[in-house]
Amino acid sequence: MENKDFRAPLSQKAHTVEKPAEPNQIGGTVSVEINEKKISVPLGTTILEACRQNQIHIPTLCYHDDLCIAGVCRICVVEVEGMRTLQASCAFPITAPIKIKTSTSLVRKARRDIIDLMLSEHYGECYSCVKNGNCELQNLAKEYGVDSYKFGHVKEPLFEIDESSYSVVRDMTKCIMCKRCVRTCIDLQEVGVLEAVGRGHETHISTFMDKPLGEVICINCGQCINRCPTGALHAQDPSDVVWSAIDDPNKHVVIQTAPSPRAAIGEEFGLEAGHSLTQELNTALKRIGFDAVFDTNFTADLTIIEEGTELILRLYKALAENDKSVALPQFTSCSPGWVKYLEHFFPEYINNLSSAKSPQQMFGALIKTFYAEKSGINPEDIVSVAVMPCSAKKFECNRPEMQDSGYKDVDFGLTTRELAKMIREAGIYLPEMPKTHFDSPFGDASGAGLIFGATGGVMEAAIRTIIEFVTGDKTEDVFENANVIPVRGFDGIKYLEIPITEVGEVPDLIKHLIPDWNWLKGVTIKAAVVHGTANAKKVMEDIIAGGKFSGCHFIEFMACPGGCLGGGGQPIPTNEEIRKKRAQAIYAEDESLEIRKSHENPNIVRIYKEYLKDGPCGHKSHKLLHTQYIKRGKYIA
């Protein structure tokens, strides 16, 4: 992935660095004939790519836009003139003029036989399968007219279902050995939990020593789920328990919704990617029985204040007091998949993590304290549900340290897919719902909290606030319309430098923590944005080697490609184009809001006045909103 550098003095408008030109295609083009139609394609284009570029349909199973080529399922076979056998179009690069046929009798029968062979080892029936209606094998069986089991059918399951993980369920009786999960875990995320083991008909997908998923180094990101074509992998679904709570008159059931599910849930109802249904979702949730609907963006704004203050305290200790023990760069901590990745692979850098909880967990703690007190409800009677784009959030809410309210802060995590299922169960067509606002006392949040859903969003939200806190100037004087374009986009690693040339007065909110900003004047703040754990590995290895990123002050890490909008609980299918459209929906909604900076959210100002009275990183906020105590860079368990 390309590293993007950016340096913007605060005294002038920000500008983007022009990307270098793409290298020329090596070898020019080659003429091919597909179904008697002559076309030209760049040398090295696969047959599958050439067909897709010319609207010629070829079925696939092992192929995925995000993954390297495997060529193992053979569903995409075609005839190539002069070749004895059918060829897998996904793995056949065109290097010379050839003639291709994609729909002959031989091709059709071969694809049908391949599907029949897969079904002969595929245990179970479709009606009760979690992927019923969105299963690629099921769709192919329908497309090729499969109405019987030509080669027989498995009568008894060969594997037990693995439900050891809070996040991911493995049902290998439904595995078709496409190895998408393996390539996702090894190549896309570079975690390496899954691998194909055994030989011949005994080959199967397994973990290290065939241990349960909950006992290996799985980071719960769920990216394998998003690319599994069948029901072999799916998320732990608590929706039945949530329904029971809704139906219980003694329970007060509240729900918080994150921005990424709202930008993607329309896909579950047939809409094209890129339609945000925030206020329609509010209405639907009240209709299906939730007592209150809250915006996770409120605690995303709170995260910016708490995490930003923590960063300021670390910098003050390091720069003003010359304390060499301060852990820098500070890493973001709102992605539970990233946190677990760091714990497994780079545990010596755990102190670099911000102590701030994620927005989900901050909200959970406030719901069972501030909200319970304000509403006069016993916290024991509150059921707190979070709708997230992320399967790792299910693990996060079950971590033992997430009970600072005196109760389990968040009771259940639902993915976007699971919430859509609940809405359909209630007979609601979401796009037709009227629009309503979020409930009090938290209300609507800022655009800064909203853009947390896209990679770079946490950094952009932080920059919007830090610039104004430190200089007293408007962010719009540095970045046009307060859009921090250099940290946006899908480059795997982005780098940013902001020289502090002038400083202003310390805001009242944090004046009790530092005397002035003079110690920051002349400092160049260095930051980076990273998404996907494969890219996180590159940055961590650079830090260990003392490279450029070791000099950063603040780094945003997200476990999933594209950030939260590409999370393991989002609608399926996913690819880069879909993730970009979801990001566009998030940024468009941000642009439409009146308040776009976390520190300007009136509900944030109010909660510090009414409840967190000792301010950001104060005693009360640390108890509820952080996982460890910090005082001027000193950590106390």
N, C-alpha and C positions, 0 to 999 in steps of 0.2 A: 504494500500500500504506500502511496505517496505521502511524504511529510510535507505539510504546508506551513511555511514561516510567515509571520506577520509582525510588523513593528509599526505602531501608530503613536506618535507624540500627541499628548493631550491638547496641544495648542492648535491642532489643525484637524480637519475632517479625515476620517479613516478612509483608506483606499485599499483595494484588493491587489494582490500580487498576481500578475498574469501567469497562467499555467504554461509550462513549456509545451511546444507542439508535440503531438503524438508522432511516434516514429513511423516512417513510411512502411506500407505493407511490403514485405519481402516477396519478390517473385511475381508481382503483378496479378493478373486475373487468368482464369482458365475457363474454357467453354465446356458446358456439360449439357446433356439432354435428359430431362426428367419427364417421363410420360409423354415423350415425343415433342416436348416443348424445349426449345433451345434457350439457355440463359448463360450469363457469365457471372462467376463468383470469384472472390479473392482466393488465391492459392492457399490451401490448407483448411478451407472451410469444410466442415463436416457435411455429410449428406443431409443429416437432420436439420442443420442450420440452413442449408440451401433450400430445403423444402419449406421450412417455416417462413423464410424470407419471401417465398413465392406462394404463400397461402395453400400449401399442400399438406394435408393432415397426415401425420404419422403418430401412432400411439406410442407412449413411453411409460415405463414404470421405474426403472433404476435411475433414469436421467433426472436431474434437477438443475435448474438454472444456477443455484448457489454453489453447486458441488463439482468436484472433478469428475471426469468421465470414468465409468466403470465398465459398461458394456456387458453386464452379467445377465440381464433378464431376457434379452433377445426379442422382446415384443416389437421393437422398432425395425425388424429385419426388412430388407428390400432386395430386389434382384438387381445385380450389376452385370451387364452383358459381358460374356467371356469368362465369368467366374463360376466355378463349379458349385459353390454353396451360396446360400443367402448370407447377406452381410448386415451386421448391426450398424444402422445408419448413424447412431450417436457417436460411434467410435471409428468411423471411416473418413479420414481426411481426403479431400479431393486434391490430387496432385497432378492429374493429367486428364485429358478429355475422356469422359465415360458416358455410357448410356444407362439410365436408371429407370426401373419400373417399380412403383410403390403399391400397386393394387391388383396384381395378377392373382390367379387362382392359387398358385403355389404359395405366394406371400400370405394370402388370406387364410389358407388351411394351416400354414405353419404357425401363424399368430393364434389361431383358435386352439391348436394342439398345445401351445405353450400355456395358454390360459387354463385349459383343462388339466394340465399337469400341475400347475400351481394350486388349483382348487382341490386336487386329489390329496394334497398335504395340508390343506387349510381347514382347521377344526372349527366347528361351530356353525351357527346360522346367522343371517344378517339382521333379523328383526331386532334382536336385543344387543347388537354390537354398537359400541360407542361411535363408530364411524359410519353407521348406516345412513346412506344418503350423501355421504362425502368420502366414500372409499373408492380409490382409483381402481382397485381390482374388481370391485362390484360394478363400477361403470364400464370397465372393459368387457366383463362377462355379458353385460346387457348389450353393449355395442356389437359384440360378435355372436350374439344369439345363443349363448350357452343356456340350455334349459334342462341339462342332465349332467351327471358326473360320469363322463366318458371313461375315465381311468380310476373310478372308485372314489371313496371319500373316507376320511379319518373318522373312526367311530369313538375313539377315546382320546382325551388330550395327552400329549407326550410330555408336556411341561406344566408345572404348577405356576399359577399367576403370582408374580412378585409384587406385593404391595408394601414392601418394607420402607419405601421412601415416602415422605410427606408430600412429595411433588409429582413423581412419575411412577406410573404403573406399567409393568412389562408383562405382556401376555404373548409369549413366544409361540403359542399354538396358532397364532394368526400371522406369524412372520413368513414372508415370501423370499427372504434372503436377497433382497435388492441391495442391501448394505448401505442404504442411504444414511441410517443412523450411525454406522461406523465411520463413514466419510465425514459426517457432520461433527462427530465427537473428536475425531483425530485431526482432520484437515481444517475444517471451518473454525472450530473452537480450540483445538490443540489441548484437549483435556485427556482423551485417550481411555475412557472408561470401558468402551465397547469394542469387541473384536470378533471376527469370525474364527471359530475354533473347530477342530475335528476335520475328518476327511470324508469325501464321498457323500453318501446319504446321511452320514452322521454329522455333517457340518451344521453348526448353528451359531447364533450370535450370543456371546456370553460376556460376563464381567471377569475380573481377575479371580482366578480359582473358582469361578462360577458362584461367587458370593452374592448375596442379595444386594440390590442397588443401594439400599440404605446403609450398607457397610463398606462401600468403596468410596472413591474420591469424586463421585458425581457432584457437580456444583448446582444441580437442580434447575439449570437454565431452561430446559425443555425444548432446546433447538432440535433435538432428535424427534420430538413429537411433531413439530411443525413440518418435518420432511418425511415422516413415515407415511407411506401410501395406504396402509391398512390400519386395523385396530390393534396392532402389536404393541404400540406405545400410546399412552394417553395420560392425562393428568388425573390426580386424585380429585374426585368430584364430590363436594360436600352439599350439593344443592338439595338433596332429600332432607338433610338435617336442618338446613336453612328454611325449607318449606315448613317443617315441623315447628320451628320457632315462630314463624310468621303466623301459623295457625293457633299458637298457644296464646290465649288472652292475657296470661300473666307475664308475658315477655314483651319488652319494648325493643323492637328490632330496628336498628339504624344501619345505613349503608353509606360508604364513601366511594366515589367513583373517580378514577384517575383519568388524565387527559387522553392517553393512548387508546384505551378501550372505546372511548366516545368517538375518537377519530376513525375507528375501524369497525365498530359493531354493525354499521350499515351493510357491510359486506355479507354478514350472516343473513340479511334480509333481501339479498339480490341486488343491492346497489353497487355501483362501481367503486373501487377504492378512491378515497379522497373526499368523502362526505362525513362531516362531523355532525353528530346528532346529540349534542350535549343536553339541550333543554327538552328535547323529545324524550330522552332517556329519563330525565327527572320525573316526568309525568307518568311514564310506564312503570317506574319503580314504585311510585305511590299507589298506582292502581293494582299492582300485584300484592300489595300489603305491607310494604316497609313503612314504618312510622315516621321516619325522617330520612332525608337524602342530603348528604353533605358532599362538598367539593374537596377532593384531596389536594387540589391546588392551594387551598388555604394553608395546609401544613407544608407544602412545597415552599410557599412564601416564608413560613416560619423557619424552615430548614435553611434558607438563604441567610436569614438574620442570625441564627444560632451557629451555623457552620462558618459563615463569614466572620462573625465575632471571634470564633475559635481560631480562625486563620490569622486575624489581626493580633490576637494574643500570642500566638506562636511567633509571628514575625517580630513583634515588639520584644519578646524575650531574646530572639536570635540576633536582631539588628541593633536594637537600642541597648540591651543589657549584655550582648555578646555571649549569650549562653549557648555553648556548643552542644549541649545535650538535647536541644529541641529537635524533634523529628520533622524534617522537611525533605521533600515536598509533602504537603498535606494531601491525602487522597480522599476523594469523595466516598461516602459510605451508604448511598441510597440504593445501590444495586446489590441485592442479597446474593446473586450469583457471583458477582465480582468479589464480594467480601469472602464468600466461601472458597473461591479460587485462590485468593491471597492466603487464606488460612491453610490451605492444602499445600500450595506450591512455593510461597514466599513468606513463611510465618515470621521470619525475622523482621519483616516490615509492617507488622500489625500495628505498631505504635504510630505509623504514618497515617493510618486511617483516621478520619474525623471521628470524634466520639459521638457526633450527632446521629440520632436514629434516622431512619428513612421517613419520608412524609407519611407513609402508611402507619408506621408504628407510633409516630408522634401523635397522629390523630386518634389512634386507639387509646393512648394514655389520657388524652384530653377528654375523650368521650366519657370515660369511666371516672373522671374526676371533675373537671370544670363543667362539662355538660350535665353530668348527673346532679351536681350541686345546684346548678342554675335551674334545672327542670324539676328538681325535687323528686328524682327517681332513684331508687336503690340500685347501685351499680350491679348487684347480683342479678337484677332483673333485666339488665341491658344485654342484648346480643349484638355485638359489633361485627359487621361484615364489610369486607373490602373487595371492590371489583378492580382487578389489576390485569395488566397485559402479560403477567409474568407467573410462571409456575413456581419459581423460587420464592415468591411471596408466601406461598403456603408453608414452606419450610421456615421462613423468617418469623411468621407469627407464632410458630411453635417453639422458637428458641427459648430456653429457660430464662434468659435475662430480660425477656420482653413481658414483664409483669410488674412494672414499676407503679402502676395504678393501684396495686394491691390485688389485682385480678389479672386474668389473661387479657392483655390490652386489646388485641384483635382476635376474635373468636374463630372466624372463618375467612379464608381467601377464595374468591371466585375468579376464574379466568373470564375473558371476554366471551369465549365460546360457551362456557357454562351459563353465564348470565343470559345470553341470547336464547339458549335452550329453555330457560325458565320463563322468559318473556313469551316464547312461542307456546309453551305449555299453558299459559294464561290466555291464549287466544288473541294476543295483541300483535298487530303489525306495526312495528316501531316507527317506520318513516311517516306514518299517518298521525302520530300522536301530536296533540297541541304542545306548545312550548310553555314551560314554567321554570321559575328560578329555583336555586337551591334554598334549603331551609335555614332559618336562624337557629342558633346565634352566630353561626360562622359565615353564612351568606356566600356571595360570589367572591372570587379571588382575583388576582392580577394575571396579566398575560405572562409575567415572568414565571409564575408557578405553572402555567399552562405548557410552556415550551420545555419543561422537564422531560416531556414525552419523547423528544427527539435527541439524538446524539448531539452534544454541544449545548443543549438547553440549560443544564445546570450551570455551566460556565457562563453562558450569556446572561442568565438571570443574575449571577453573582457580579458580573462586570457592570451591569446596569446599576446595581446598588453601590458597589465599592467605589466606582468613579465619583458618584455624588456624595458618598460619605467622606471620602478623602479630600476631594478638591472643592466641593461645594458647588461645582458647575453641573450643568445638565448633561446627561449622557448623550442627548441629541447634538451637543456641540462637538462630540467626538465621533460618534457613529450616527449616520443619517437615520432619522426617525427611530433612534435607539435600537436599530437592528444590527447586531454584531455579526455581520456576514462572515468574517474570517473563521468563526468557530462552527459555522453551519456546513452542511453537506456530508457526503458519505466517504470521504477519504478516511482511511482507517486510523490515521494518526494526524492530528493537527497541532501546530505550535503557535504561540502567541506571545508577543512582548509588548508591554505598555509602560513607557517611561513616565514616571511621576515628576513633572517639571514644576508644578505649583501645588500647594496644599491649602486647605481651608480650615474652618473650625471643626472640632470634634462634635458630632451630633449629640444631643442630650441623651439619647438612648444608651450610648456607651461611654459617656464622659466620665463615669465613675471608674472605668477600667484603664484608661490611658490619659496622660495629661495633654498631649498635643500630637500633631502629625509631622513635626519637624524631622523626626528620625526616618521618615519615609521619603522626604524630599530628595530628589536626585536618584532614587532607586528605580530600577527597571523591573517591574513585576513580570515574571516569566511563568507561563501557564501552558498546559497541554490538554487535549481532548482525545480520548481513546475509546473505541467501541469494538466489541468482540474480544474474547479472551486470547485469541491468537495474536492480536495486536497488543493486548496488555502484556503478554509474555515478552514481546520485542522491547517494549518500553521498560519493563522491570529488568530485563537483562542489560539494557543500556544504563540504567541507574546503577546496577551492581558494578558495571565496568567503569563508572565515573564519567559517562558520556553526557551529552547535551541535556537529557531529561533529569539528570541528577542535580542540575542547577535550577530546576523549576521550583516555584513556591507552592503551586496548586495544580493538581491534575484531576480531571474528571475521568473516571473509568465507568464504562457500562459493559456488562457481560455479553449482551446480545448485539448482533449486527444491526446497525441503525439505531441502537438504543432501545428504549422501552417500546417504541412503536413496532419493533421487530421481535417482541418478546415471545416466549414459549407458550403463552396463553392466547395469542392473537388468532384471528380467523385464518383458516387454511384454504387456499394455498398462500404462500409468501414468496416473494423474490425482490430483487432490488427495485424494480419499477413500482411494485405495490408499496414498498416501504417509502419510496420517495413521494408517492401520492398521499400517503398518510401524513407525512411530514408537512406537505403543502397545506393540508387541512388544518393542522395544528398552528402553523404560522399565520394562515389566513384568519383564524379565530383570534389569535393574539393581536393582529393588526386592528381588529374590529373593536377591541376593548378600550375603554376610557383609561383605566388604570393598568399600567404595564410594567410597574416596578414593585418589587416585594415590599420595600419600606414605605410605599405610599398606600398600601392596602389598609383602609381604615379599621378593618377587623383585626389586623395584626397590631396596630397601634393600641386598640382597645384592650386586647388580651394582656398586653404588658402592663397596662394601667390597672386593670381589674383583677388579674390573677397571677401573672408572672411578675410580681411587683419589683423584684430585685433585678429585673432586666435580663438581657441575653447572657447566657453562661453564668447566671446567678444560681443560688442554691436550689430553688424550686425547679427552674428549667432543667438543671442538671439531673435532678432526681427523676423527672418525668420524660425528658426529651433526649437525654444522652445515655450512653452505656457505661461511662466512667467519668470521674470527676476531674475537672481541669481548672487550674488557677494559674494564669500567666504562664502556660506551657508546662506546668507540673501536673503529672497524672497521679491520682491516688485511687486505688481500687475501691 
